[in-house]
Amino acid sequence: MTQLILEQMLNGLQFGLMLFLLAAGLTLVFGIMDMVNLSHGSLYMGGAYFGAAAAEASGSFLLGMAAAMLGMAAVGVILEILLLRRLYQRDHLAQVLATFALILIANDAVRMIWGPQPLLLNPPAALAGPVELFGFIYPAYRLLIIGVGLAVAIFLYLLVSHTRAGMWVRAGAANRAMAEALGVNVRQLFTVIFALGAALAAAAGVLLGPLLAVQVGMGENILILAFVVIVIGGIGSIRGALVGSLLVGIVDTLGRALLPTLLRATTSPEVAAHLGPALASIMIYLLMAGMLFWRPQGLFPARS
């Protein structure tokens, strides 16, 4: 049981860090510009497709990821300049409707370019096998995902907390009007942030591609979890996005692994197999509901 818990904790850490790559850009966009962007999951999906196509053409997983990040960053810049800037002064309902339309457009665009069938994205050959870790066997590729996620978290922490650009980001998240009055070009800053968020979403799509299916609509479900993360962590907070992602990842993974085992003691194996994952999903939203009740601003709100 101890080995199972440790293994699932690592799986939860890996999943949480991938959620962080999505939530980091999303929370900054929402926190600084007060922009509800439902199309962020489409950037994740686009990154997975870009990466799978580039990796197949080049034969290199690393080149596939680089192509996906650069390609989706460019898409993010174009999208922000041509469309999203026109929505900044609109209410949240208009933003939701417009960005939901982008989801439909992105799904149809992917079907037109790559077809309706899922694409295959293989992990690097050197990391396809398992390694021995703490006395048990664990997939080497999942360790790579954990390492990349931690490296990105450290990079974003240093960027936001110890650079002038990060100071502008924190100022814009805390009080946009004051930041603009002090000479910060928030519009240009937002374009850069949106491109960075799109690149991180693409990286998450490529890294999760070998574990999950690269298919049309793959961004919608994970987008819901990203919004749960920023509600728990606090809108506009990178630290909150990291902590919220780890909480959601660990609760979801441990719940799916342990609840069926615990339910088998009182119910049939068939009921436990179906009820356990459902209860695990409910636990995530119970966590969010509890946070909204006890601390509605989130764990680490940017505007505290």
N, C-alpha and C positions, 0 to 999 in steps of 0.2 A: 504493500500500500504506500509506503514511504517513497519508493522508487516511482510509482505511478504519479503521486502528487508532485514530485520534483520534475518529472518529465512534462506534466501538464502545466506546471508553473513556467517552464521554459517556452512551451507552446503559447501560453498566454502572454508572455513577454514579447515573443516574436509577433504575435497578432496585434498587440497593443502598440508596438513601435511602428507597424505598418499603418495603423489607424492614425498615429501621430503625424506621419508624412502627409496624410490627407487633411487632418484637422488643423495643422499649423497654418497653412495658407488660408484655409477657410475662416479660421477665427480672426486672423489679421484683417482680411477683407471685410468681414462683418463688423469687427471692432472699430476699425479706422473709418471706413466709408459708410457704415450702417447699411450695408448692401447684402441682401439675402440672395445668394447665388446658388440656385438648385442645380446648375449645370456643372458644378465642380466634379460630381461623379462622372460626368461625360469626359472630362479631362483625364480622369483615371482610366476609363475604358479606352480612350484614344491612345493613351500612353502604352497600354498593354498591346493594342493592335499594331501601333508603330513599332514597338520593340520586337514583337513576334515576326513581323514582316522583315525588319532590318536584320534581325538575328539569322533568319533563314537565308536571306540574300548574302550576308557577309560570312556566315558560319561562326560568328563570334557573339556570345551573349553580352559581353562588355560593350561592343560596338552597338548592339541593339539597344541597350539601355541608354547610351550616350545619344543616339539618334532620337530615341523617344523623348528624352528630356529636352533636347534642343528643339525638336519639332513642336512639342506641346507648349514650350515657352513662347515660341513664335506665334502659335495659334492663340495663346492667352493674350499676348500683346495686341494682336489684330482684333480679337474679340473685345478687349477692354476699350480700345480706341474707337472702334466703329459702332459699338452697341452699348456697352455697359455704362459709359460716361453719360449717356443720355438718360440713364435711369437713376442717377444719384439723387436727384431732387424729387423723384417720384416716391409715392408711398410704397410700403412693403408689398401690398397686394399686386401692384403693377410689376414690381421686381420679380415676385414669385411667378406670375403669369408669363412674363417674358423669358425668364430663365427656364421655366418648365417647357416652353416652346423649343428652347435650345436643346433640351434633352431629346425631344422627338426628332428634331432635325439631325442631331448627332447619330441617333440610332439608325435612321434611314440612310444617312451618309455612309455609315459603316457597312450596312447591308449592300449598298451600291458598289462600294470599293472592294470589300473582301468577301461578300456573300453572307448568307445566313448561317453557315456552318461554323462551329468554333474553330479557332486556330490552335495549333500545337506550339507551345513554347517550352523547350527543354532547358533544364538548368545546366550550368557549365559542367563539362564532363569530369573535371577534377573534383567537383563537389557533389557528384551524383550519388555517392555511396555514404554509408554511415561511419561515424567515428565513436570511439569509446570515451565516455564522459561521466565522471563520478561513479564509475562501476556499471554503467548501462550504456546501451547503444543508442545513439541519437543521430538524426540526419545532419550531415555536414552543411547542406544547403540552408537549413533553418538557422544554423549558427551564423552563416554569412548574413542572413536577413537581420538577425539580432545585432551583429556588428555594424552593419550599415545604418540601422536605425539609431543606435547609440551615437555613432559618429555624426549623423545629421543633427541629433538633439544637441550635442556639444557645440557643433558649428552654429546652430541657430541661437543657442544661449550666448555664445561669445559675440555673435553678430548683433543681437538685440541689446545686450547688457554692457558691452565694452567697445562699441564703435559709435562714431558720430551718426551714421545712418540709423543705427539702432536707437539712438536717442531721439531722432526725428520720428521713428516708428512709434516709440512709446509716447512721445508728445502728441502725435496724431491720434493715437488710441485713447489717450486720457482726455484731450480737449482739442478737437480739430480746429475750431475757430481761433483759439489762442495760438496754435501752432502756425496757422496761416498768417496771423497778425505779426508773428515774429519772423516771418520771411521764409518759412518752410513751404516748398512747392509740393503740396499734398497730392495734387493731381499726378505729377510725374512720379512721386513716391509710390502712389497706388499702382501705377502701371508696372513698376519694377516689382512690387510685392505680388501683384497678380501673376506676373511671369514666373516668379520664384515659386508661388503656390502651384501653378500649373506644372512646372518641372518636377516638384516633389510628388504631386499626384501621379505624374507619368512614371516616376521611379517606383512608387508603390504598385502601380499596375504591372510593371515589368517584373518586379520581385515576387509578386503574388501569382503571376501568370503560370509558372510551373506547378503551383499548388492548387490553384483554382482554374476553372475553365475560362479561357479568353473568348468571351461570347458577347453578343449584343445584349445590352441591358445590365451588364455586370456592375455598373456604377451606382444603380439606384439603391440597392440594399445596403451597400457599404456607406453610401451618403447619409442614410438615416443614422447609422452608428456614429458617423463623424459629427452630426448635429447633436447627438446625445453627449458626445465627448465635450463639445464646447459649452454645452449647458452645464455640465458637471464641473468643468475646469474653470469657467469664467470667460465671457466673450472678450476677445482681444488679447488674451494672455497666452504666451507661448508656454510658460511654466504650467499653467492650468491645462493646456492642451496635452502636455506630456503626462501629467499625473492622471488626468481624466482618461487618456488613452490606455494607460497601464491598468487602471482600475477596470475599465470596460473589458479589455482583453483578458485579464486574469479571471474576472467573474464569469465571463462567457465561457472560457475554455474549461475552467474547473467545474463549472456547473454542468456542461455537456459531458464531461468525463466521469464525474462522481455521482451526480444525481441518479442516472440509470442504475448504477451499482447499489446505491442506498435504497432505491425503490423496489429492487428485486426482492428485498427482505420482506416486503409487505404486499407486493402485487405480482402478477405473472410477468415473465420475461417480455412478452409482447407489449403489454401495457407500459412497462418500465422503459422499453426502447423508444416508444412514441412520446410518453409523458415527460421523460427526463429532459430531452432537448427543448421541448416547449416551455417547461418551467425555467430552464436556463435562460431562454430568451426573455421571459417575463422578469427575471431577476435584474436584468440590465435596466429595464424601464422602471422597475421599483426603486432601483438606485437613483435614477434620474428624478423620479417623483419625490423621493425623500430629500434630495438636494434642493429641489424647488421649494419644498415646504420649510426646511430648516435654514437653508442658506440660498435664497433665490438668486443672488448675484454670482454664485459659483464659488469654488474653492479659492481661486486667486484672480479676482476681477481686475481688469486693467484700469477701471475707473473707480477704484477704491479710494 
